């Protein structure tokens, strides 16, 4: 059988096949002359299926034979500034990414979700160089801190192997077309800064103190005037 590695650690991994079944394997399940450490996520491999105690296993795992081509990654990757989400992927279109920004929110998590939803709505499968910004916003209640998120949205992929050169070229053209379509959608969407939705105004303690002081002073002055008038 043939499948794609979707999860991989030092001790074990999982292979996903076209039948949507996941197959467990570990270093002992490798075919002789092939090294477990040489495998990467999104690699195409061949193996022999075998039932195990907790599910299906993959035995005699080895790199798939055939022709190299490109495939769009099927997992969404998210990375903050300074981290590399692509070390397990050989093909990355960083030059085709688009910088996007969320709206401004009082809750940092809301800005992060807005950024993710914007990227996913355009068809992107990765956000990298993600960073959070903050600023002070003034309204009738005083100064409040608001947050926004920025990042580079795009499409990543990796090299896989297929059985025929015709299929390899078809998949490569499909991957390139998806990348261009996503970039066009990201550039065509206007991500203008929207007015910040503020919660209902709340009186701060110092507001109450000032208001009380003014009322007290007015009452004192009124009493003094009445005393002088007598």
C-alpha positions as CSV (number, residue, x, y, z in Angstrom):
1,X,0.0,0.0,0.0
2,X,1.0,3.6,-0.4
3,X,0.3,6.5,2.0
4,X,1.5,9.8,3.4
5,X,3.2,10.3,6.8
6,X,1.0,12.7,8.7
7,X,2.6,12.4,12.2
8,X,6.1,11.5,13.2
9,X,8.1,11.5,16.4
10,X,11.3,9.8,17.6
11,X,9.3,6.7,18.7
12,X,6.5,6.3,16.3
13,X,4.4,7.8,13.4
14,X,1.2,7.5,11.5
15,X,0.6,7.0,7.8
16,X,-2.7,8.1,6.2
17,X,-3.9,6.3,3.0
18,X,-6.5,7.2,0.4
19,X,-9.0,5.0,2.3
20,X,-8.7,7.6,5.2
21,X,-7.3,4.9,7.5
22,X,-4.3,5.7,9.7
23,X,-1.6,3.1,10.1
24,X,0.8,3.1,13.1
25,X,4.5,2.3,12.7
26,X,7.7,2.7,14.6
27,X,11.5,2.3,13.8
28,X,11.2,-1.5,14.1
29,X,8.7,-1.6,11.3
30,X,11.1,-0.2,8.7
31,X,12.1,-2.4,5.8
32,X,15.7,-3.5,6.0
33,X,18.2,-1.0,4.5
34,X,15.9,1.9,5.1
35,X,16.4,4.3,8.0
36,X,13.5,5.6,10.2
37,X,15.5,8.9,10.8
38,X,15.4,9.7,7.1
39,X,11.6,10.0,7.1
40,X,9.8,13.3,7.2
41,X,6.2,14.5,7.6
42,X,4.4,14.5,4.2
43,X,6.7,11.8,2.8
44,X,5.1,9.3,0.6
45,X,5.9,5.7,1.7
46,X,5.0,2.2,0.8
47,X,4.2,-0.5,3.4
48,X,2.4,-3.8,4.1
49,X,-0.8,-3.4,6.2
50,X,-1.2,-5.6,9.2
51,X,-3.9,-5.7,12.0
52,X,-2.6,-4.8,15.5
53,X,-4.1,-5.0,19.0
54,X,-5.2,-1.3,18.9
55,X,-5.7,-0.8,15.2
56,X,-3.9,-1.1,11.8
57,X,-0.1,-1.2,11.6
58,X,2.3,-0.6,8.8
59,X,5.1,-3.1,8.3
60,X,8.1,-3.1,5.9
61,X,7.8,0.7,5.6
62,X,10.0,2.2,2.9
63,X,10.1,5.4,0.8
64,X,7.8,5.2,-2.2
65,X,9.2,4.6,-5.6
66,X,8.1,6.7,-8.5
67,X,8.3,10.3,-9.7
68,X,8.8,13.4,-7.6
69,X,6.0,16.1,-7.7
70,X,4.5,18.8,-5.6
71,X,1.5,18.5,-3.2
72,X,-0.3,21.1,-1.1
73,X,0.1,20.4,2.6
74,X,-3.1,19.2,4.3
75,X,-2.3,20.5,7.8
76,X,-2.6,24.2,8.7
77,X,0.7,25.6,10.0
78,X,0.9,28.5,12.4
79,X,4.2,30.0,13.6
80,X,5.2,33.0,15.6
81,X,8.1,35.3,14.6
82,X,11.4,33.5,14.8
83,X,10.0,30.0,14.4
84,X,10.2,27.8,11.3
85,X,7.1,25.8,10.5
86,X,8.6,24.5,7.3
87,X,11.6,22.5,8.4
88,X,9.8,19.2,7.5
89,X,8.6,20.5,4.0
90,X,10.8,20.7,1.0
91,X,8.7,23.1,-1.1
92,X,7.7,26.4,0.5
93,X,6.4,29.4,-1.5
94,X,7.4,32.1,0.9
95,X,7.9,34.5,-1.9
96,X,4.2,34.1,-2.7
97,X,2.9,34.9,0.8
98,X,0.8,38.0,1.6
99,X,1.0,40.1,4.8
100,X,-2.4,40.4,6.5
101,X,-3.6,42.0,9.7
102,X,-6.6,41.4,11.9
103,X,-9.0,44.1,13.1
104,X,-8.4,45.7,16.6
105,X,-10.0,44.0,19.6
106,X,-10.0,44.4,23.4
107,X,-9.4,40.6,23.7
108,X,-6.1,39.4,22.2
109,X,-7.6,36.0,21.4
110,X,-10.3,37.5,19.3
111,X,-7.7,39.2,17.1
112,X,-5.8,35.9,16.7
113,X,-9.0,34.1,15.6
114,X,-9.8,36.8,13.1
115,X,-6.4,36.5,11.5
116,X,-6.7,32.7,11.3
117,X,-10.2,32.9,9.8
118,X,-9.1,35.5,7.2
119,X,-6.2,33.2,6.0
120,X,-8.4,30.1,6.0
121,X,-11.2,31.9,4.1
122,X,-8.7,32.7,1.3
123,X,-7.6,29.1,1.1
124,X,-4.2,29.6,2.7
125,X,-2.8,26.6,4.7
126,X,-0.1,28.5,6.7
127,X,0.5,31.6,8.7
128,X,4.1,32.5,9.7
129,X,6.0,35.4,11.1
130,X,2.9,36.0,13.3
131,X,3.0,38.8,15.8
132,X,0.7,40.7,18.1
133,X,0.5,44.5,18.3
134,X,-1.2,46.7,20.9
135,X,-2.0,50.4,21.3
136,X,-4.1,52.7,23.4
137,X,-7.5,53.7,22.3
138,X,-9.4,56.6,23.9
139,X,-13.1,56.7,24.4
140,X,-15.6,58.2,26.9
141,X,-14.4,55.8,29.6
142,X,-10.7,56.7,29.2
143,X,-7.8,54.9,27.6
144,X,-8.2,51.3,26.8
145,X,-5.7,48.8,25.4
146,X,-6.6,47.2,22.1
147,X,-4.9,44.3,20.2
148,X,-4.3,43.2,16.6
149,X,-2.4,40.4,15.0
150,X,-0.3,40.4,11.8
151,X,1.3,37.6,9.8
152,X,2.2,36.3,6.4
153,X,-0.4,34.0,4.8
154,X,0.4,31.6,2.0
155,X,0.5,28.1,0.7
156,X,3.1,25.5,1.6
157,X,3.6,22.1,0.2
158,X,6.1,19.2,0.0
159,X,7.5,16.8,-2.5
160,X,5.8,13.4,-2.9
161,X,6.2,10.5,-5.2
162,X,3.6,9.2,-7.7
163,X,3.7,6.3,-10.1
164,X,3.7,8.0,-13.5
165,X,5.2,11.1,-15.0
166,X,1.8,12.2,-16.2
167,X,0.4,12.2,-12.7
168,X,3.5,14.0,-11.4
169,X,3.0,16.9,-13.9
170,X,-0.8,17.1,-13.2
171,X,-0.2,17.3,-9.5
172,X,2.5,19.9,-9.9
173,X,0.3,22.1,-12.1
174,X,-2.6,21.8,-9.6
175,X,-0.4,22.8,-6.7
176,X,1.0,25.9,-8.5
177,X,-2.6,26.9,-9.6
178,X,-3.8,26.7,-6.0
179,X,-0.9,28.8,-4.8
180,X,-1.7,31.5,-7.4
181,X,-5.4,31.5,-6.6
182,X,-4.9,31.9,-2.9
183,X,-2.4,34.7,-3.4
184,X,-4.9,36.5,-5.7
185,X,-7.7,36.2,-3.1
186,X,-5.5,37.5,-0.3
187,X,-4.4,40.5,-2.4
188,X,-8.0,41.1,-3.6
189,X,-9.5,41.2,-0.1
190,X,-9.4,44.7,1.5
191,X,-8.2,44.3,5.1
192,X,-9.0,47.9,6.2
193,X,-8.9,48.8,9.8
194,X,-12.4,48.6,11.2
195,X,-13.8,50.7,14.1
196,X,-13.1,49.0,17.4
197,X,-16.3,47.7,19.0
198,X,-16.2,49.0,22.5
199,X,-18.1,47.5,25.5
200,X,-20.6,49.5,27.4
201,X,-19.0,52.4,29.3
202,X,-18.2,51.7,32.9
203,X,-17.5,54.3,35.6
204,X,-14.0,54.0,36.9
205,X,-13.3,54.6,40.7
206,X,-11.5,57.9,40.1
207,X,-14.5,59.1,38.1
208,X,-16.7,58.4,41.0
209,X,-14.3,60.2,43.3
210,X,-14.2,63.3,41.1
211,X,-17.9,63.4,40.7
212,X,-18.4,63.1,44.5
213,X,-16.0,65.9,45.2
214,X,-17.7,68.3,42.8
215,X,-21.1,67.7,44.3
216,X,-19.8,68.2,47.8
217,X,-18.1,71.4,46.8
218,X,-21.3,72.7,45.2
219,X,-23.4,71.9,48.3
220,X,-20.8,73.6,50.5
221,X,-20.9,76.8,48.4
222,X,-24.7,76.9,48.4
223,X,-24.8,76.6,52.2
224,X,-22.2,79.3,52.5
225,X,-24.2,81.7,50.3
226,X,-27.4,81.0,52.3
227,X,-25.5,81.8,55.6
228,X,-24.1,85.1,54.3
229,X,-27.6,86.1,52.9
230,X,-29.0,85.8,56.4
